[in-house]
Amino acid sequence: MSLERVQHVDQTISTRHSVRAFLNQPVEKDTIKDILRVACRAPSGTNIQPWNVYVVTGGTRDELVKRVCEAQMELFFQPHLKEKYQESFAYYPDQWLSPFIERRRENGWGLYGLLGIEKGEKEKMAQQLLRNFKLFDAPVGIFFTVHKSLGIGSKMDIAMMMQNVMIAAKARGLDTCPQAAWNHFHPIVLDVLGVDGTEEDLVCAIALGYADPDEIVNSFITPRLDVEDFTVFLD
């Protein structure tokens, strides 16, 4: 394997990060197809290829954004409606333990600090949260579902496919943001997608488009641990 090829792959992976502001620039359908064609080479247990993929643009995208933003604002003003918007599966733990809670806080306050949002500024936090459901202005939303009969392994398979999507997009000059935030509103999402919610679970979403280089939020790059901090080598 040539050093140039290794460096190209490594650079594509290491320069991918979650983008939270996109340009109003469309993405060609053929480009999205190419990305998905490459991404579906992801491994899956016994090659069941459990992913269902829904790409929203144009009017469908706008309808989805409108309905979920309305639901999020309803929830902000009426927190007791939380029970109405529950994930179909737990993405995060009920109780956070160290060191994960510290990393989570570092991430959240690092982003808020960059945006000038201080502790206690609930309205500003709510507006930033709402940006998730506007796909950060990305022109493309990609939603991944799995059949309810399948196990946790299939969600792992889909996660590997999603990573492929993000890397393939980066290689083509596009950027992405994986979003689990949509899962709370899965009944609305699945309804807009025309999906039978009794058969499929929403796993995650990806915002896809061209990053806005002038938005400060896109300068937010999360740190990573050193290899020695998470790896045990046994000879």
Secondary structure, 3 states (H helix, E strand, C coil): CCHHHHHHHHHHHHHCCECCCECCCCCCHHHHHHHHHHHCCCCCHHHCCCCEEEEECHHHHHHHHHHHHHHHHHHHHCHHHHHHCCCCCCCCCCCCCCCHHHHHHHHHHHHHHHCCCCCCCHHHHHHHHHHHCCHHHCCEEEEEEEECCCCHHHHHHHHHHHHHHHHHHHHCCCEEEEECHHHHHHHHHHHHHCCCCCCEEEEEEEEEECECCCCHHHHCCCCCCCHHHHCCCCC
